[in-house]
């Protein structure tokens, strides 16, 4: 098996198609009396992953490219409106495939996770913040890593040290990171059950006796740097290099997968665009793992 975009696309298509055959309940809902679509759900999601890896941030431009270059692989691509509507309805299937591919890698068994959140900017003008369909969910927040304010959401990522997304959540910019982490763990009890005694490394925002007790009650161990006026904590020598790991993972999403140029204007639109980027990274790591590549998180073979 080689590492190039076409090979990855074929592998993803086969995985999705096999998953739909094994679990027909994963098929997005459609009216019973409607016309059967000529484009299968596997053929819908595969090009969405390809567009994220190739750096397309506009559905219109991506479909123009696909009509010109990919008709041999995807001869029945719909127009932009139909493509977007079907993709938004397939968010549950995309979520399932992220977990399925992640669990099929050697990185899934890592005994250390890192947790952090990163901004997902959704607009810059005051008029956008007032009139957007995202208003109310998207809020103003502050990014300490880059010393900037933004209007939008936050993507909370729980990853292995190799950059494999294990769990994630998309919240308002001011959401409490501790409550979000506990919510992510409670939403996936099978994940916690499969990794007893797991170590989670976070930054100084993951603090508090009640919070640390809640994490310990889930049979997990939390490591974080000491806050001001706190004594030195266990694992202090690990925090600086591991902090660079999570920053590097965030940069993969932003620099290579254009996370903040998602182009979503509605909650459903933002969600599916973020999910396809997470699936794109997970699929690349899965494929690199299966082909024995030394750097699992490398996207170089798939971005052209």
N, C-alpha and C positions, 0 to 999 in steps of 0.2 A: 504494500500500500504506500503510495507517495503522498507528499504533503504539498498540495496545491489546492486552489479554491474549488476547481471542478470536482476533484476527488472528495473533498470535504462536503460539497453540496450533495453528491450522490450518497455518501454515507449518512448524512442527516436525513435525506429523503427516505432512505430505506428504513432508518430507525423510526421515523414518524409513521410511515406507512404500516410497519409491523406493529407499532403500539396501537394504532387505530383498529387494526384487524383483531388484535388480542383483547382490546377494551373498546367496543363500539360506543360505550357511554361517553367517551372522550370527544366524540364528534360534536362540533358546535351545533346548537339547536337551529333547525330550519322548519318552515311550515311543511306539513305533510303533503299538501296539495301542490307545492311549488315544483318548478322545473328543476331537475337534477343538474347541478353545476358541472360544466365541463372541466373546470379546474379543481383538482382534488385538494384537500386540506394540507396534505404533505407538499404539494406543488405550490401552495400559497405561502406557507411558512418558510420553506427553504429559500426562495428568493429574498424574503424579508431579512433573513440572516445574512445573505450575501450582500445586500445593500448596506447593512451596518458595517460589515468587514471592509467593504470597498469605499466607505466614507461618504455615501450619499445621504444628505440630510433633507432632501426634497423628494417626496414620493413622485411628483410629476417628472423630475429629471431622471429618477431611477427607472421609471416605467419606459421613458423614451429610450434609455440605454438598453433596457431589457428587450424592447421590441426590435432594436437594431442588432443586438449581439447575442441574445439568449433564446431566440425563438426555437432553436433546435432542441433545447432542454425544456422550455416552457412555452409551448405554442399557443396556449389558451389564456394568457394573462388578460384580465379584464381592464377596463379603464380605471382612472384614478379613483373615482367615487366608489365603484364597486370593490376595488382592491382594498381601499381604506375601511369600508364598512365590514367586509368579511374578516379582515385582519383584526379589527377591534373585537369582533365576536369570538375570535379564536384565542383570547387571552388565557382562558383556562387550560387549553391544550398546550400553549407555550409554557405555562407554569409547570405542567406535568413533565414536559420534555426537559426542562432545566434540571429538575430533580432526578429524572431518569438518567440523563447523561452524566450528571455529577456523581451519582452513586455507582456508575460503571467505570470509575477511574481509580487508580491506585492512591490518589490524593485524598479520597473520601475517608480513608482510615487514619488520616493524620490526627495526632492526639493534642494538637494545639490549634486554636482558632484565634483570629484577630477581629476586633469589632471597631467600627468607626462609621461616621456619617460624612457625606459630602454634598455640597449644594447642587441643586438642579434648577438653574435659573429659568424662569418662565416669562420674563418681560422686564423692561427697563423704564418705561414711561409711566407717569402717574395715571394717565388715562387707561392704560392697559390694566393696571392694578385695580382700577375702579370698575371697569366694564367687562373684564374677561370672565369667561365661564369658569375659570379656575379660582376666581376671587372667593375667599372664604376658606378654601383648602390651602391655596398658595398664600403665603404671608411674607412680611419682611423679616429677614434674619441676618445674622452676622457670621461670617466665616473667619475664624481666628487664624487659620493656616495662611490665608492670603490677605488678612486685614482689610476686608471689604464687606459692605452691606449688599444684600441682594433681595430680590422679590421672587419667590418661587417655593420650591419644596426641598426636602432632604432625602437622599437615598442612604438608608442605613444598611451596611453590608457586614455580614458575618462570613469570613473567608478562612480557608486554610492558609498556611504560610506560603503555599505555592500559588495563591491567587484564585483558587477555586471557590466560587460563591456557594455557600452552604445554606444560608437563609438571608432574607432581605426584606425591607419594608420601605414604602414611599410615604412620607408624612409631610405635614406642614413644616415650615422652616424653624418654628419655635418649639417643636415637639420635644419632650423630655427624652433624652437618649436612654436613660435607665429604664423608664417605663416601656419604651419602644423595644428594647432588647428583651425584656421579660415577656412582652406580648409576642415577639417573634418566637421565643422558645415555647410558649404555651400554645401557639398556633400549630406547632409541629412536634407534638409529644413523642412521635416515633423517632424523630431526629435525636432527641435527648436520650431516649431509651437505647438507641443504637450506639451511643457514645458516652457511657457512664464514666465519670471521673475526668471528663474533658477539661482542659485548661483554656480559659478565655482571657486574652490580653487586650486591655483597653487603655484609653488615656485618662487624664485626671477627672474628666466629666462623669466617669462611672464610679461614683463614690457613695458613701452613706452606709451606716450599719444595717439599716433595714433592707437596703438593696443587696448588700453583700450576703446577708442572711437568706434572702430570697433566692439568690443564685446558688448558695450552698445547699439549700433545701432541694434543689433540682439535681443534686449530685454533680455539681460543676465547681470548678475552682477559678476564682477571679484574681488576676494579677493586674496591677495598675501602678503608675508612679505615685509617690507621696505628694499630697497637696501641701500648700504653704502651712507651716507650723505643725506638720505631721512628722513623726519619726520615719526613718528610712524603712521601706517595705521590702518584702522578699522579692527577688528577681530583678532588682533595680538595674543590674548590669545588662539585662536583656532589652530594656525598654527602648533605648536609643536606636539600635539597629533594627528592631522589630517595628518601630515607628516608621522607619523608612520603607519597610515592606508594605504597610497599609497605604502609605502615601503613593508608593509606586503602583499599587493596584488601582487606586483612584485615578491616577494619571493615565493608566491604560484606558479606562472608561472615558476620560475627558479628552486625552490627546489623540488616541487612535480610534475610539468608537464614538466620538463627538457627542458625549452624553448631554452637554449643555446646549447643543444645537439640535435638539430633538425635533423641534418644530410643532409640538403638540399644542393645541388650542383649547381642548376640552379634557376633562378628567380621563375619559376612556382613551383619548388620543395620546395623552402623555403616558398613561400606564402601558399601553402596548408598545410604544416606542422605547420605553425604558426596558421592558421585558425582552424585546428582541435583541437589545444590546447585551443584556445579561446572558441570553441564550447564545449569542454569537461568541462571547468570551468562553462560556462553558463548553460549547461545541469545539472551539479551537483547542482548549486544554484537553478535552476528551480525545480528539483526533491525534494531537501530539503525543498523548500518553499511549495510545494504541499503536502508534508507529515508532515508539521508542525514542522520541526526540529528547535531547538533554534539557532544553528549556521549555517547560510545559506551557507557559503563559505567552510564548512568542506568537505574534500575529503576522510576522513578516511574510510567511509563505502564502498568506491568504488575502493580503490587502492590495493585490494588483492582478 
